[in-house]
Every structure is written in structure tokens, then in C-alpha cells.
Amino acid sequence: MGSVRKASAWLGLVDEGDDERYYDEEYTDYTEGPESSEWVTDPRVRVAAVSAEEQGQRIATVTPDGFRDARGIGELFREGVPVIVNLTAMESADAKRVVDFAAGLTFGLRGSIERVATRVFLLTPADYRVVDGAAGSRSADGFFNQS
């Protein structure tokens, strides 16, 4: 119950038991089909995800809450999926443990780890190459040549 609603109930303007006005039983059954755990608004997204998985063109993004989520990172990486690990929501001690785990994981599987931003890391398997998009690597006759 929101604070405005509580104040209104305290003043006697509304009944306190009116909180069930938004509850509808037909929306409580979330187990309609086998794909009920995936919620997608656009069916094209599901088709694109299946196609990318079949072609091996997937990149996983993981935002762990604690160190126990490191196992999921390791399982994705062992499958050959590049993983972006966002540690901004974690405490610094647990974040350091996850980075140490990721560094050992990439070393053991001959991959690489790269810092993308503050507390965001990219883990790439051995058969992937990260291309640096620095301005100096573009050709001299490119679009931004102002000479």
C-alpha cells in the first residue's frame, strides 16, 4: 500500500481492504506452456535467438549478484560463448573474487579477458578475436579524413 493510500485510509477516505482491486485470478497462472519461463513480447526475438544459437553466434551478458553466480559464467564460457560480465551491482570483495575466477577460467581454457568499462569485463574463448575500434586503426582515406 502506497503512502498516499495509507494516508487516505487513515483519514477514512478509502477502505483499507481495497488493495485487492488489481488482483485477477486469470493472470496468476503462468504455466501455460513449456516456454513459460521465457517472456518475449516480439516473436521475431525468439526466432533470432534460436538462429543465433544454431549458428554459434551468441554473446552472453551476466550481471552476478554474488560469487555463487560465477558457476553460470564458467558454464557459458566452457560452451564457447563470449561472456560480458557486469560487476557494477556487486560489492568490491565479491567482484574481485569473480574477476579472479574469470581470469583463471580464461587462462585454463586459453581464452582472454578484457576490461570493457569500469567493473565490466569481456571473456572471449580461444577461437574469438576482439578487434580494437580505435581511430588510428582506420584507413587514411576513410570517411573522417579531413585533409
DRENPA-95025 format. One line per field, with one value per atom (N, C-alpha, C): residue number from 1; x, y, z. Coordinates in Angstrom, 1 decimal. Atoms other than C-alpha are relative to their C-alpha. Layout:
DRENPA-95025
num = NUM/...
X = X/...
Y = Y/...
Z = Z/...
//
This chain:
DRENPA-95025
num = 1/1/1/2/2/2/3/3/3/4/4/4/5/5/5/6/6/6/7/7/7/8/8/8/9/9/9/10/10/10/11/11/11/12/12/12/13/13/13/14/14/14/15/15/15/16/16/16/17/17/17/18/18/18/19/19/19/20/20/20/21/21/21/22/22/22/23/23/23/24/24/24/25/25/25/26/26/26/27/27/27/28/28/28/29/29/29/30/30/30/31/31/31/32/32/32/33/33/33/34/34/34/35/35/35/36/36/36/37/37/37/38/38/38/39/39/39/40/40/40/41/41/41/42/42/42/43/43/43/44/44/44/45/45/45/46/46/46/47/47/47/48/48/48/49/49/49/50/50/50/51/51/51/52/52/52/53/53/53/54/54/54/55/55/55/56/56/56/57/57/57/58/58/58/59/59/59/60/60/60/61/61/61/62/62/62/63/63/63/64/64/64/65/65/65/66/66/66/67/67/67/68/68/68/69/69/69/70/70/70/71/71/71/72/72/72/73/73/73/74/74/74/75/75/75/76/76/76/77/77/77/78/78/78/79/79/79/80/80/80/81/81/81/82/82/82/83/83/83/84/84/84/85/85/85/86/86/86/87/87/87/88/88/88/89/89/89/90/90/90/91/91/91/92/92/92/93/93/93/94/94/94/95/95/95/96/96/96/97/97/97/98/98/98/99/99/99/100/100/100/101/101/101/102/102/102/103/103/103/104/104/104/105/105/105/106/106/106/107/107/107/108/108/108/109/109/109/110/110/110/111/111/111/112/112/112/113/113/113/114/114/114/115/115/115/116/116/116/117/117/117/118/118/118/119/119/119/120/120/120/121/121/121/122/122/122/123/123/123/124/124/124/125/125/125/126/126/126/127/127/127/128/128/128/129/129/129/130/130/130/131/131/131/132/132/132/133/133/133/134/134/134/135/135/135/136/136/136/137/137/137/138/138/138/139/139/139/140/140/140/141/141/141/142/142/142/143/143/143/144/144/144/145/145/145/146/146/146/147/147/147
X = 0.9/0.0/0.9/-0.8/1.4/-0.2/0.1/1.9/-1.2/1.2/-0.9/-1.2/1.1/-3.2/-0.1/0.0/-2.2/-0.6/0.5/-2.9/-1.5/1.4/-6.2/-0.8/0.7/-7.2/0.0/0.0/-6.1/-1.0/1.0/-8.3/-1.4/1.3/-11.2/-0.6/0.6/-11.5/-0.1/0.1/-10.9/0.0/-0.1/-11.3/1.4/-1.3/-8.1/0.0/0.0/-9.2/-0.2/0.2/-9.4/1.2/-1.3/-5.9/-0.2/0.2/-7.3/-0.7/0.7/-8.8/0.8/-0.8/-5.9/0.2/-0.2/-5.9/-1.0/0.9/-7.3/0.5/-0.5/-7.1/0.4/-0.4/-6.9/1.5/-1.3/-3.5/1.0/-0.9/-2.0/0.6/-0.5/-1.5/1.0/-1.1/1.9/0.6/-0.5/2.4/-0.9/0.9/0.5/0.7/-0.7/3.2/1.4/-1.4/6.7/0.9/-0.9/8.2/-0.5/0.5/6.6/1.1/-1.0/9.9/0.6/-0.5/10.8/-1.1/1.0/8.9/0.5/-0.5/9.3/-1.3/1.1/7.0/-0.1/-0.1/8.1/0.4/-0.5/8.2/1.2/-1.3/11.0/1.2/-1.2/13.3/0.3/-0.2/12.7/0.7/-0.5/13.4/1.5/-1.4/16.6/0.9/-0.8/17.8/0.3/-0.1/17.2/1.0/-0.9/19.0/1.5/-1.4/22.0/0.6/-0.5/22.3/0.4/-0.4/22.3/1.2/-1.2/25.0/1.2/-1.1/27.1/0.4/-0.3/26.8/-0.7/0.6/25.8/1.0/-0.8/27.2/-0.9/0.8/26.0/0.4/-0.3/25.7/-0.5/0.3/25.8/0.2/-0.1/25.2/-0.2/0.1/26.0/-0.3/0.3/24.6/1.0/-1.0/27.3/0.9/-1.0/30.2/-0.7/0.5/27.9/-0.6/0.4/26.8/1.2/-1.2/30.4/-0.1/0.2/29.4/-0.7/0.7/27.0/0.9/-0.9/29.7/1.0/-0.9/32.0/-0.6/0.7/29.4/-0.2/0.1/28.7/1.3/-1.3/32.4/0.5/-0.4/33.1/-0.7/0.7/30.4/0.5/-0.5/32.4/-0.7/0.8/30.1/0.8/-0.6/31.8/-1.0/0.8/30.6/0.4/-0.2/30.2/-0.5/0.3/30.4/-0.1/0.2/28.9/0.0/-0.2/30.1/-0.4/0.4/28.6/-0.9/1.0/25.9/0.6/-0.5/28.3/0.9/-1.0/30.4/1.4/-1.3/34.0/0.8/-0.6/35.2/-0.4/0.6/32.9/0.4/-0.4/33.7/1.4/-1.4/37.4/0.1/0.0/36.7/-0.5/0.5/34.7/1.0/-1.0/37.4/1.2/-1.0/40.0/-0.5/0.6/37.7/0.0/0.1/37.2/1.4/-1.4/41.0/0.5/-0.5/41.7/-0.8/0.8/38.9/0.5/-0.5/40.2/1.4/-1.4/43.8/-0.1/0.1/42.8/-0.6/0.6/40.7/0.6/-0.8/43.2/-0.8/0.7/40.8/0.6/-0.5/41.2/-1.0/0.8/39.8/0.4/-0.3/39.5/-1.0/0.8/38.2/-0.7/0.7/35.5/-0.3/0.3/34.5/0.2/-0.2/34.7/-0.9/0.7/33.7/-0.8/0.7/32.6/1.1/-1.0/34.7/-0.6/0.4/34.6/0.9/-0.7/35.6/-0.2/0.1/36.4/0.7/-0.6/37.1/1.2/-1.2/40.3/-0.2/0.2/38.7/-0.7/0.6/37.4/1.1/-1.0/39.4/-0.8/0.6/38.5/0.7/-0.6/39.0/-0.1/-0.1/40.1/-0.6/0.6/38.0/0.5/-0.7/40.5/0.0/0.0/40.5/1.3/-1.3/44.2/0.1/-0.1/43.5/-0.9/0.8/41.1/0.9/-0.8/42.4/0.1/-0.2/43.7/-1.0/0.9/41.2/-1.5/1.3/38.2/-0.9/1.0/35.1/0.4/-0.4/36.6/1.3/-1.2/39.6/-0.3/0.3/39.6/1.1/-1.1/42.7/-0.3
Y = -1.2/0.0/1.2/-1.2/3.4/0.9/-0.9/6.2/0.9/-0.8/8.3/-0.8/0.8/5.4/-0.2/0.2/4.8/1.3/-1.3/8.5/0.1/-0.1/8.3/-0.9/1.0/5.2/0.5/-0.5/6.8/1.2/-1.0/9.8/-0.5/0.6/7.5/0.3/-0.3/8.5/-1.3/1.3/4.9/-1.1/1.2/1.4/-0.5/0.6/-0.3/-1.3/1.3/-3.6/0.1/-0.2/-2.2/-0.4/0.3/-3.4/-1.1/1.1/-6.4/0.4/-0.5/-4.3/-0.3/0.3/-5.1/-1.5/1.4/-8.8/-0.7/0.7/-11.0/-1.4/1.4/-14.8/-0.5/0.6/-15.4/0.4/-0.4/-13.7/-0.7/0.6/-15.8/-1.3/1.3/-19.0/0.3/-0.3/-18.5/-1.3/1.3/-22.2/-0.5/0.3/-22.2/-1.0/0.8/-23.9/-0.4/0.4/-25.4/1.2/-1.1/-22.0/1.1/-1.1/-20.1/0.7/-0.7/-19.2/1.1/-1.0/-17.1/0.9/-1.0/-13.9/0.9/-0.8/-12.3/0.7/-0.7/-9.6/-0.1/0.1/-9.9/-1.4/1.4/-13.4/0.0/0.0/-12.3/-0.1/0.1/-12.0/-1.5/1.4/-15.7/-0.7/0.6/-16.7/0.4/-0.4/-14.6/-0.7/0.7/-16.2/-1.4/1.4/-19.7/-0.1/-0.1/-18.8/0.2/-0.3/-17.3/-1.2/1.2/-20.4/-1.1/1.0/-22.7/0.3/-0.4/-20.7/0.3/-0.2/-20.3/1.5/-1.5/-16.5/0.6/-0.4/-15.9/0.8/-0.7/-13.4/0.1/0.0/-13.8/1.2/-1.1/-10.9/-0.5/0.5/-11.8/1.2/-1.0/-9.4/-0.8/0.9/-11.6/0.9/-0.6/-10.8/-0.3/0.4/-12.7/-1.0/0.9/-15.1/-1.3/1.3/-18.1/0.0/-0.1/-16.8/-0.3/0.2/-17.4/-1.4/1.3/-21.0/0.1/-0.2/-19.8/0.6/-0.6/-17.7/-1.0/1.1/-20.7/-0.9/0.9/-22.9/0.6/-0.6/-20.4/0.1/-0.2/-19.8/-1.4/1.3/-23.6/-0.4/0.4/-23.9/0.8/-0.8/-21.4/1.3/-1.3/-18.4/1.1/-1.2/-15.0/0.6/-0.4/-13.6/1.5/-1.4/-9.9/-0.1/0.1/-9.8/1.4/-1.3/-6.7/-0.1/0.1/-6.4/1.3/-1.2/-3.0/-0.1/0.2/-4.4/-0.7/0.9/-6.4/0.9/-0.6/-5.5/-0.2/0.0/-4.9/-1.3/1.2/-8.0/-1.2/1.1/-10.4/0.3/-0.3/-8.6/-0.4/0.4/-9.2/-1.5/1.5/-12.9/-0.5/0.4/-13.1/0.3/-0.3/-11.4/-1.0/1.0/-13.8/-1.3/1.2/-16.7/0.1/-0.2/-15.3/0.0/0.0/-14.8/-1.4/1.4/-18.4/-0.8/0.7/-19.6/0.2/-0.3/-17.8/-0.5/0.6/-18.9/-1.5/1.4/-22.5/-0.5/0.4/-22.6/0.8/-0.8/-20.4/1.1/-1.1/-17.6/1.3/-1.3/-13.9/0.8/-0.9/-11.4/1.4/-1.4/-7.7/0.9/-0.9/-4.8/0.9/-0.8/-3.0/1.3/-1.2/-0.4/-0.3/0.1/0.2/-1.2/1.2/-3.2/-0.8/0.7/-4.6/-0.7/0.7/-7.4/-0.9/0.9/-9.4/-1.2/1.2/-13.0/-0.6/0.5/-14.4/-1.4/1.3/-18.1/0.2/0.0/-19.0/0.2/-0.2/-19.0/1.3/-1.3/-15.4/1.0/-1.1/-12.2/1.3/-1.3/-8.8/1.0/-1.0/-6.1/1.4/-1.3/-2.7/1.0/-1.0/0.1/1.4/-1.3/2.9/0.7/-0.8/5.8/-0.1/0.2/5.2/-1.2/1.2/1.8/0.1/-0.2/3.2/0.4/-0.4/3.8/1.5/-1.4/7.2/0.7/-0.6/7.7/-0.3/0.3/6.9/1.2/-1.0/8.9/1.3/-1.1/11.1/0.7/-0.6/12.2/1.5/-1.4/16.0/0.8/-0.7/16.8/0.5
Z = 0.0/0.0/0.0/0.1/-1.0/1.1/-1.1/1.4/-0.2/0.2/-0.2/0.3/-0.3/0.1/1.5/-1.4/3.7/0.7/-0.6/4.5/-0.3/0.3/2.7/0.9/-0.9/4.7/1.4/-1.4/8.0/0.1/-0.1/7.2/-0.2/0.2/6.4/-1.4/1.4/2.7/-0.8/0.7/1.4/1.0/-0.9/2.9/-0.1/-0.1/4.0/-0.8/0.6/2.5/-1.6/1.4/-1.1/-0.8/0.8/-2.1/-1.0/0.9/-3.9/-1.3/1.2/-6.7/-1.2/1.2/-9.0/-0.2/0.1/-8.4/-0.9/0.9/-11.1/-0.1/-0.1/-10.9/-1.4/1.2/-14.6/-0.4/0.3/-14.7/0.9/-1.0/-11.9/-0.5/0.5/-14.0/-1.0/0.9/-15.6/-0.7/0.6/-16.6/-1.1/1.2/-19.9/-0.9/1.0/-22.0/0.5/-0.4/-22.0/0.0/0.1/-22.8/1.0/-0.8/-19.9/0.8/-0.7/-18.3/-0.8/0.8/-21.3/-0.4/0.3/-21.7/-1.1/1.2/-25.1/-0.6/0.6/-26.5/-1.5/1.5/-30.1/-0.4/0.4/-31.7/-0.8/0.8/-34.0/0.9/-0.9/-31.0/0.3/-0.3/-30.2/-1.2/1.2/-33.8/-0.2/0.2/-33.9/1.1/-1.0/-30.6/-0.4/0.4/-31.9/-1.2/1.2/-35.2/0.5/-0.4/-33.4/0.8/-0.7/-31.1/-1.0/1.0/-34.1/-0.8/0.8/-35.9/0.9/-1.0/-32.7/0.1/-0.1/-32.8/1.2/-1.2/-29.2/0.8/-1.1/-26.6/1.2/-1.2/-23.1/0.9/-1.0/-20.6/1.3/-1.3/-17.0/1.0/-1.1/-14.0/1.3/-1.2/-11.0/1.3/-1.3/-7.5/1.0/-0.9/-5.7/-0.6/0.5/-6.1/-0.5/0.4/-6.4/-1.4/1.4/-9.8/-1.0/0.9/-11.1/-0.7/0.6/-11.9/-1.4/1.3/-14.6/-1.0/0.9/-16.1/-0.6/0.4/-16.2/-1.0/0.8/-17.8/-1.4/1.3/-20.6/-0.7/0.7/-21.3/-0.4/0.4/-21.4/-1.3/1.2/-24.1/-1.2/1.1/-26.2/-0.3/0.2/-25.7/0.7/-0.6/-25.2/1.1/-1.1/-21.9/0.4/-0.6/-20.8/1.4/-1.5/-17.0/0.5/-0.6/-15.4/1.5/-1.4/-11.8/0.8/-0.7/-11.0/1.1/-1.1/-8.7/1.2/-1.0/-6.6/1.0/-0.9/-3.5/-0.5/0.6/-4.3/0.4/-0.4/-2.3/-0.9/0.8/-4.2/-1.5/1.4/-7.5/-0.3/0.2/-7.0/-0.1/0.1/-6.4/-1.4/1.3/-9.6/-1.1/1.0/-11.6/0.1/-0.1/-10.2/-0.6/0.6/-11.1/-1.5/1.4/-14.6/-0.6/0.5/-15.1/0.0/0.0/-14.1/-1.0/1.0/-16.3/-1.4/1.3/-19.3/-0.2/0.1/-18.6/-0.3/0.1/-18.2/-1.3/1.3/-21.4/-1.2/1.0/-23.4/-0.6/0.5/-23.8/0.4/-0.5/-22.9/0.8/-0.8/-20.5/-0.3/0.3/-21.3/0.7/-0.7/-19.3/-1.1/0.9/-21.3/0.5/-0.7/-18.8/1.5/-1.4/-15.1/0.5/-0.5/-13.5/-1.0/1.0/-16.8/-0.8/0.6/-18.4/-1.2/1.1/-21.7/0.0/0.0/-21.6/-1.4/1.4/-25.1/0.0/0.2/-25.9/-1.0/0.8/-27.8/-1.5/1.4/-31.2/-0.4/0.3/-31.0/0.1/0.0/-31.7/0.2/-0.3/-30.3/-0.9/0.9/-32.8/0.7/-0.7/-31.4/-1.0/0.9/-32.9/0.2/-0.2/-32.2/-1.3/1.2/-34.6/-0.8/0.7/-35.5/-0.9/0.8/-37.0/-1.3/1.3/-39.7/-1.1/1.2/-43.2/-0.1/0.2/-44.1/-0.9/1.0/-46.9/0.5/-0.5/-44.6/0.0/0.0/-44.0/0.8/-0.9/-41.3/-0.4/0.5/-43.3/-0.3/0.2/-43.1/-0.7/0.6/-45.0/-1.4
//
